[in-house]
Amino acid sequence: MAPVAGLGDVGDRRADDLTPIVVTTSTAALWTLIVFGVLFAATALWSLASPGSVASEYVHVALGVLLFISPWVFAYSGLGGAAWTSWVAGSRPCRGHVRMRG
């Protein structure tokens, strides 16, 4: 894999060492991750704009659950990197919500 543009050499580590960050995806996985990223960013801004809003926390949890199940719904569970990204990122809002409430 070619180095990521603009990174060049980073000390004695090349940008090729960062390839676990760049995962193999399908079109469905790519767009699912982009759309959920935008939705999470929008709800995070909502949370910042109105800190007392409990509804935004429930939206975070719902988006987390949807992101968690998306590898099976959009048939990219076989793509390890993209699927694991969805599972880990989708579980974070749920764990934070349980820790805050419980």
Contacts in CASP RR format, 6 or more apart in sequence:
PFRMAT RR
TARGET T0000
AUTHOR 0000-0000-0000
METHOD contacts of the structure
MODEL  1
MAPVAGLGDVGDRRADDLTPIVVTTSTAALWTLIVFGVLFAATALWSLAS
PGSVASEYVHVALGVLLFISPWVFAYSGLGGAAWTSWVAGSRPCRGHVRM
RG
1 16 0 8 1.000
1 19 0 8 1.000
1 22 0 8 1.000
3 14 0 8 1.000
3 15 0 8 1.000
3 16 0 8 1.000
4 15 0 8 1.000
4 18 0 8 1.000
4 22 0 8 1.000
6 15 0 8 1.000
7 15 0 8 1.000
7 18 0 8 1.000
8 14 0 8 1.000
8 15 0 8 1.000
9 15 0 8 1.000
23 79 0 8 1.000
23 80 0 8 1.000
23 81 0 8 1.000
23 82 0 8 1.000
23 85 0 8 1.000
24 79 0 8 1.000
24 80 0 8 1.000
24 81 0 8 1.000
24 82 0 8 1.000
25 33 0 8 1.000
25 76 0 8 1.000
25 79 0 8 1.000
25 82 0 8 1.000
26 75 0 8 1.000
26 76 0 8 1.000
26 79 0 8 1.000
26 82 0 8 1.000
28 74 0 8 1.000
28 75 0 8 1.000
28 76 0 8 1.000
29 71 0 8 1.000
29 74 0 8 1.000
29 76 0 8 1.000
29 79 0 8 1.000
29 82 0 8 1.000
29 83 0 8 1.000
29 86 0 8 1.000
30 82 0 8 1.000
32 67 0 8 1.000
32 70 0 8 1.000
32 74 0 8 1.000
32 76 0 8 1.000
32 86 0 8 1.000
33 82 0 8 1.000
33 85 0 8 1.000
33 86 0 8 1.000
36 63 0 8 1.000
36 64 0 8 1.000
36 66 0 8 1.000
36 67 0 8 1.000
36 70 0 8 1.000
36 86 0 8 1.000
36 89 0 8 1.000
39 63 0 8 1.000
40 60 0 8 1.000
40 63 0 8 1.000
40 93 0 8 1.000
43 56 0 8 1.000
43 59 0 8 1.000
43 60 0 8 1.000
43 63 0 8 1.000
44 60 0 8 1.000
46 53 0 8 1.000
46 56 0 8 1.000
46 59 0 8 1.000
47 53 0 8 1.000
47 56 0 8 1.000
47 57 0 8 1.000
47 60 0 8 1.000
50 56 0 8 1.000
57 97 0 8 1.000
57 100 0 8 1.000
60 93 0 8 1.000
60 97 0 8 1.000
61 93 0 8 1.000
61 94 0 8 1.000
61 97 0 8 1.000
63 90 0 8 1.000
63 93 0 8 1.000
64 89 0 8 1.000
64 90 0 8 1.000
64 91 0 8 1.000
64 92 0 8 1.000
64 93 0 8 1.000
64 94 0 8 1.000
65 90 0 8 1.000
65 94 0 8 1.000
67 86 0 8 1.000
67 89 0 8 1.000
67 90 0 8 1.000
68 86 0 8 1.000
68 87 0 8 1.000
68 90 0 8 1.000
68 91 0 8 1.000
68 94 0 8 1.000
70 76 0 8 1.000
70 86 0 8 1.000
71 77 0 8 1.000
71 78 0 8 1.000
71 79 0 8 1.000
71 82 0 8 1.000
71 83 0 8 1.000
71 86 0 8 1.000
71 87 0 8 1.000
76 82 0 8 1.000
76 83 0 8 1.000
77 83 0 8 1.000
END
